[in-house]
Amino acid sequence: MDLPSFIWLWRIAAWSMGFSIAAYTLLAASGAGLFYTRSDKHFSRPGWLRLAHVATGIAMVLLVLLLLYIGIVGTLGEFGSLGHSLHLPAGIFVVLLTLVSAWSATRISPERQWARTLHISINAGLLFAFIAVSASGWSVVQKYL
């Protein structure tokens, strides 16, 4: 396939990945704040904390979906097929964990304590999935540069 250089697409992917990791870090911090102010009567929860957590979560879901789109379009455009490295299954795993985490977040309520446990567990797994996709992504970047 004779297409123009996809370097601009990879730059968008690199920035999106950086923002995704930053969003994950902010979500971990704000989630910890929500968790600890939930049960501690000595600290009152700031009104903006839950809104910031939800907004950052939505942004991370959108960034991860953008990364999936860029990966598929860029790889198909560059190679004509998918599955050239472990980056694809690692990326799909990140997308699935992110979507399950977002779904479980919508289920959290006093009647559904399992949803909070699932949400926190999925997010712990997401840390390792982000590490795997970052490591495999580094080898993919080296192919293009």
SVG drawing of the C-alpha trace seen along z (x, -y; Angstrom):
<svg xmlns="http://www.w3.org/2000/svg" viewBox="-29 -21 43 32">
<polyline fill="none" stroke="black" stroke-width="0.4" points="0.0,0.0 1.5,-3.3 0.3,-5.8 1.8,-8.9 3.9,-8.7 1.9,-7.9 4.3,-9.7 1.7,-12.3 -0.6,-9.5 2.1,-8.0 2.6,-11.4 -1.1,-11.6 -0.8,-8.0 2.2,-9.0 0.5,-12.0 -2.7,-10.1 -0.9,-7.3 0.9,-9.9 -2.5,-11.6 -4.0,-8.1 -1.3,-7.3 -1.7,-10.8 -5.5,-10.3 -5.0,-6.9 -2.7,-8.4 -5.2,-11.2 -8.0,-8.6 -5.9,-6.6 -5.4,-9.7 -8.9,-10.9 -10.3,-7.4 -8.2,-7.0 -9.6,-10.3 -13.1,-9.2 -12.5,-5.9 -10.9,-7.3 -13.4,-10.2 -16.2,-7.7 -15.7,-6.0 -13.7,-8.5 -15.8,-10.9 -12.8,-13.2 -12.5,-14.3 -15.3,-15.8 -15.3,-15.0 -14.9,-18.0 -17.9,-18.4 -15.7,-18.6 -13.8,-15.3 -16.4,-12.9 -17.1,-15.1 -13.4,-15.3 -13.1,-11.6 -16.0,-10.9 -14.8,-13.5 -11.3,-12.1 -12.6,-8.6 -14.7,-9.6 -11.6,-11.3 -9.5,-8.2 -12.1,-6.0 -12.1,-8.3 -8.3,-8.4 -8.1,-4.6 -10.7,-4.2 -8.7,-6.8 -5.6,-4.8 -7.4,-1.6 -8.6,-3.5 -5.1,-4.9 -3.5,-1.5 -5.9,0.2 -5.8,-2.5 -2.1,-3.0 -1.2,0.6 -3.5,1.5 -2.2,-1.6 1.4,-0.7 1.4,3.1 -2.0,4.0 -2.8,6.4 -2.9,6.6 -1.2,8.8 2.5,8.0 3.4,8.0 2.1,8.6 1.0,4.9 -2.4,5.8 -3.5,8.3 -2.1,6.1 -3.9,3.0 -7.2,4.9 -6.8,6.1 -6.4,2.5 -9.5,1.4 -11.5,4.3 -10.4,3.5 -11.1,-0.2 -14.6,0.5 -15.3,3.0 -14.0,0.5 -16.2,-2.2 -19.2,0.1 -18.6,1.2 -18.3,-2.4 -21.9,-3.0 -23.1,-0.1 -21.5,-1.4 -24.2,-2.1 -24.8,-1.1 -26.9,1.8 -24.2,3.1 -21.0,3.3 -19.6,5.9 -19.4,3.1 -16.9,1.0 -14.8,4.1 -14.9,5.0 -14.0,1.5 -11.0,1.3 -9.8,4.8 -10.1,4.0 -8.2,0.8 -5.4,2.6 -5.2,5.0 -5.3,2.0 -2.0,0.8 -0.2,4.0 -2.0,3.9 -0.8,0.3 2.8,1.4 2.5,4.3 1.0,2.2 3.7,-0.5 6.5,2.1 5.2,3.7 4.4,0.3 8.0,-0.7 9.1,2.1 6.4,1.1 7.6,-2.5 11.1,-1.3 9.7,0.4 8.3,-2.9 11.3,-5.1"/>
</svg>
